[in-house]
Amino acid sequence: MSTDARPHVRSHELHQRASRCTPGGVHSNVRLPGPRIFFERADGAWLRSVDGHDYVDYLLGQGPNFLGHAPAAVLAAVNDACQDGVIFGGQHEIEVQAAELVCETLGWPDMVRFGVSGTEAVQAAFRLARAVTGRTKIIRFEGHYHGWLDNVLMAPDGDGWGTASAGQLASHLDDVVVLPWNDADRLADALASGGDQVAAVIMEPVMINAGVIEPLPGYLERVRELCTLHGVVLIFDEVLSGFRLGLGGAAGRYGVAPDLATYAKALAAGWPVAALAGRADLMERFGTGEVNHSGTFNGSVVATAAVKASLERLRDDPPYAAIEEHGTALMAGIRELGETHGVPLRAAGLAAAFHVSFGDADVVDYRSLQRLDLARYEQFADKLIDNGVWVAPRGVWYVSACHGPAELDAALTRFGKTLAEWL
């Protein structure tokens, strides 16, 4: 529970109002456990609450604000584009330009379809994979996140995985096989024994949502070989990693191309848009009408203008070197603060997205991640927020194009203050 001594009078008033008309006072259960702080504005890497408190932001709206809050070039492009209309119920040139830019920037896909959320892009990928293969099973991995719908939302259940919400039917998970990640032999065994029933293998190519865990050397290459061998569609869920780890996302970083991949978050600098990209021989099934993929807001002027402006910014003025420098320095600074205060602080992952926790373990998958003291960090994250560092309780920190020396100093100063008060 927060012990923030700063007044939050206006936030409290707004939360009381929100709770009368909105369940829990929030519109996403992801925010339900968090502090009831209301913000009035955000700029670059900073948030400002309605009570006048500032926060250096390493949550980035759960990841989308990769260019920082309110990037001027993207705001201007979206504003200009929507002066002539927002949704036509027909086609427009900007959606063509955005689609061309996505395929050109990523390098590996032939075609792309736009949607609104990563969750629905995953569903489109599943439907397409099943149509192409004539099979039903989906192999996924422990701790990977693919959305909140009934056939993908899962939680640990004893020694296995099951439903994660009341009202979620267990039968909707009947066609899902859950395996440990980073273990190619387990996948090989599963495909050897039942590969003729498997339509797709889906994974976060970097396990960012839980732990920011990289694939072991050779793992993605082996997965690619196994999927090709067994005629299984390989789907990369790059909702978090896409365009964040480089222009080519995780596929580009590790040099392994999937058959299909989903994108969102960093794709459009905070606008609600997602994409499913893939090989033409698969994606064309949507175009013939054989496989249905629909949505009123798909490819809207606002969404595709944001995609186009965001990717042009990433292409023409790449922030990746600066992000690498900042994230590396921030992780090192956090570890140093842990040593100074005599606590086992772990900061590991990638510069653009890393994981902070207490403990020391060789983490390669979800199970080994549990060896860390995740609950202790969750409590500590509340105190970080009290001291003006906006972070996720699960330990993932995101770095944006707007994080620089001032933000690094503020983050480490406030982190150190929090440690000193907390111990």
N, C-alpha and C positions, 0 to 999 in steps of 0.2 A: 504494500500500500504506500502511496506517495506521502512523503513528509515535507513537501515543498513549503517553505515558510513564506514565499512570496504570495501576495494576494491574487486570487483568481475569481474575483467577485462577478465580473461580467461573464466569464466562462460558466460559472455556476448557474447564473440566471438563464443563460442560453440552453444549458443542459436540462434544466428543469422544464423549460418550454418544449425542447425537443422530445423529452421523454413522454410528454402528454400526447404527442401525435406520431411518434416514431418508436417502434419497439427497441428498448434499450437506449434510445436517444442517438442511435447510429444507423447508417444504411448499409453496413457490411459487418458481418460477424467477426471479420479479421480485426476490426477496431474495438470490438466489445470489451476485451480485457484491458485496453489501454486507458491512459488518462483522459479525462473529459475536458481537454483544453481546446478552445476554439481559436482559430486563427483569422486575422483580418487581412493579412497580405503575406506574400513571399517574394523574395527577389534573390536571384543567384543561388547561393547555398545557405540562405538564411530564411527563417520563419519568424513572424512576429504575431504574438497572440493579441486577442482583443483587450487584454489587460496590460499590454505594453511590454511584455517580456520577449526577449529574443532567444532564438535557439539556432545553433549551428546544426545543419540538417544532414544526417547520414542515413536517413530512411528514404528520402527522395520520393515520397508518395507511394511507398512500396516498390520503388524502382523506376517508374517512368520518366522522372525528371533528370534524365541523363545529361541534358544540356543546361541544367539548372532551372530554377523557377522563372517563368515568364521570359523566355528567350526572345529578344526583340525581333530578330529576323523572322522567326517562325510566327510570332504574333502578327507581324505586318503581312506576311504572306497569306495567312488564314483570313485576316480581316479583309484584305483586298479581294481574295477569291470569292468570299461569300457575299460580297456586295451585289453580285449578279445572280444569287440564288444559292440554296443550301442543298436541297434534294430535288432532283428533277423527275424521278421515276423513269429516267432514261440515262443515256451515257453522256459523258463530257470529257473534254480533252485532258483535264488534270489527272483523271484516274488512269488514263493511258500513260501519261508521263510518269506518274508515280509507280505504276506497275513495271514499266521499262527500267526505272531507276533501281527498284528493288532487285530485279534479276541481274542487272548489270553490276550492282554493288556487291551482291553476294557471290556472283561468279558461277556457282554450280547449278542453280535451278533454271528451268526453261520458262516456267509460267508461274503466276501467282493469282490468288483470289483474296480480296480483302473482306474482313468481317469487323466485328466490334470488340470482341474479347478473346483472350487466349483460350479460355474454356471452350468457346464454341469452335474455334479453329481446330482444337484437338478432336472434337466430335466429328467435324468434317473429315479430318484425316482418317479416323477410324472407319467411317462409312465408306470412304473411298477405298481403303485397303481391303475391306471385306468384299466390296463389289469386284475389285480386280482379282482377288485370289479365290473367291468363292468359299472362304474359310471364316471361322467365327472367333477364334481365341485371340486374345491380346496378351502378350508378355510385357510386364512392367517391373519396376524395381522398388525395393524397400526405401521409403523416405522421399521418393520423387513425387513432385506435385504436378498434377495435370488438370486442375480445375475442381469446382465444387459440386458438379452434377453427380447423380446417383451411381453411375457406372465408373467413376474415377475417384471419388472422395473416399479415402481409406485411412484407418488408424490402426496401430498395433492392437492385437487382440490375443492375449496369451502368447503362444509361440508363433502365431501367424498374424494375418491382417484381415480386418473386416470392416464393417460399416463404421462411419464416424459421426452419424447424426440420427436422432430420432426421426422417424418417418422415412428413412432411407431403407429401401428393400434390399435384403441380402441377396436376393435372386438376381439383382442387376449386376452383381459381381461374379456371377457363375462362369462367365467366359473370360475372366481375368486370372492370369497366373502371375504370382508375385515371387520374384527371385532376389537374392542379395546382389547388389551392384558391385562392379569391379571384379567379378569372378567369371571369367569367360568360360571356364570349364562347366560351371553350373548351367550356363546358357546352352552350351554345346550338348550337355546331357538332356536338357529339356527339349531341344529341337530334335535330337536323335530319336527320342522316344515318342514325341507327339508333334513333330514339325508339320505334318500334313494337315493339322487342324489349326495352325497358327497363321493368322492373317498379318499380324504386325508385331514388331518389337518397338516399344516407345521408351524413351529415356530423356532425362536432362543430360546432355553430353558433358556438362560440368554440373555437379549436384549442388547448385547454388541455394535452392530453397532451404535445405537443411545442411548446414555445415560448410558450404562452399568447398566441396571436395573435388579435386581434379581426377580425371581418369588415369589409371595406372598406365605406364608406358606399354604400348601395343594393344591395350584393351579395346579401344574403339576400332582399330584395324581388324582385330579378330571378330568383333561383333559384325562388322561389315561383311567379312568373308562368310560367316555363318548364315547371315540373312540371305546373301546371294545364293549360297549353296542350297538352302532349303526353300527358296522362292518366297521368302517372307519380306514384307515391306518394312524397311527401317525408317522410323520416324524420330527425328530429333525435336524435342520440345525446347526451343530456343526463346521462349517467351522472356526469360530472364537474361540469357547469355547473348542473344542476338543483338548485333551492333554495339554491344557493351564491351566485348572482349576484343574488338577490332571490327573493321568494316565487314569482314567475312564471318563474324560471330565465332562460335565454337567450331563449326565445320571448317572455317578458314584457319583458325588458330591451330587445330590439330591435324588438318589435312585429310579429313575423312568426310566424304559426301554422303548424306542420307538419300533416301528416295523421296521423302517428304519432310518438311519442317514447319513448325509453327513459330510465329513471331508476334511480339506486342511490345509493351513496356518502352524500351529505348527507341522503338521504331518511329515514334511520332512526337517526342518531346512533351508527353503528358496528355495528348489528345487520345480519346478512347477509340483505338483502332488496332486491329490485329490482322495477320496475314497467314495464309497457308501457301507455301511455295513447294514446287516439286518438278519432277520429270514430266515432260510433255505427254508421254504415252499414258501416264496415270491421270494427270490433271485434265486432259481432254475429255475424260468421262463426264466431267461437269458440263462441258460445253455442248456435248451431244444431247444432254438432258437425261442420260441414262442414270446418273447419280445426282440427286438433288442437293443443292447448296443454295440457300436463299437468305434474304435479310433486307428489310426496308432500308436500313442505314448503311448497308455495305457499299463501300466506294463513294460515300458522300463527298461533296465538295470540300467541306471542312476537314474531314479525315484525310483525304488524299492530298490536299494542299499542305497539311501538317507533315505528312510522310515525305512529300517532295522537298519541302523546305528543310526538314530535319536531316535527311540524307545528303542533301547538297551541302549543308553546313559541315557534316561529318567528313564528307569527301574533300571539300575545298579547304577546310581549316581543321584538320584532324586534331582532336584533343588527347589522343591516346598516350603520347609521350609524357604530357603534363600529368595525366591521371596516374600513370605508372610511377612517376616520381612522388606524387602526393601520397598515394596509397601505400607505397613501400615505406616512406618516411613515417606515416601515421602508425602502421603496424609496428615498426621498430620502436617508436616512441611509447606505444602502449606496453610493449614487452619491457622496456626500460623502466617504466613507472612501476610495473609489477615487481621487478627486481629491487627497486629502491624501497618499496613498501613491504617487501618480503612476502608477496602473495604469488601463487602460481597462475599468472595470467598468460593465456595462449591467444595469439593473434595469427591466423594462418589463412591462406587462400590465395586470391589474386588481388592485384592492386585495385582493380575496378570494383571488386566485390570480395570481401573477406569476412571471416568469422572470428568473433571474440568470445572467449569463455574462460572458466577457471578449470585448472587441471592440466594434466600432461598425458597424452596418449597418442599412439600412432593411428591416426584416423584415416580409414580408406573407404568406409561405407557407413550406412545408418547405424548398424549395430555397434561398431567401434566408436561412433560419435557419442553413444550413450555412456561411455566410460568417463566422459567429462562431467563436471558439475554444472549442468545446464540450468538447474533450478536456482543455484546461487547466482549465476549471471543474470537470470531473469529478474531477481530481486535488485541486483546492482543496477540494471538498466533503468529501473524506476528512479533511482537516485541520480543517475546521469541526466535524466530528463528534468528532474528538480533543479539541476545546476546548469541547464541550458544546452544539453546535447541531445538532439532528437534522434533516437535509435529504436530499433526493433528489439523486443524482449527475447527473441529467438537467437540473437547474436550476430545477424547478418548486417554488415555495414556496406553501404553503397557510396562510391565516390563519383562526383560529377565533373563536367568540364569547367565548372565555376569554383571548385575548391582550389584554393591557393594558399600562400604563406599565412595570411591572416586567419583563415579558417583552421589551418594546421595548428597555429599557436593557440587559438581559442579552444579547439578540441582537446589538446593535450593539457592545457592549463585547467580546464574544467574537469577533465578526467582525473587529473592529479588531486584536485580539490575534493572530488567525490570520494576517491580512495581514502584520503586522509580523514574525512568525516565518517566514513563508513566502517573503517577498521576499529 
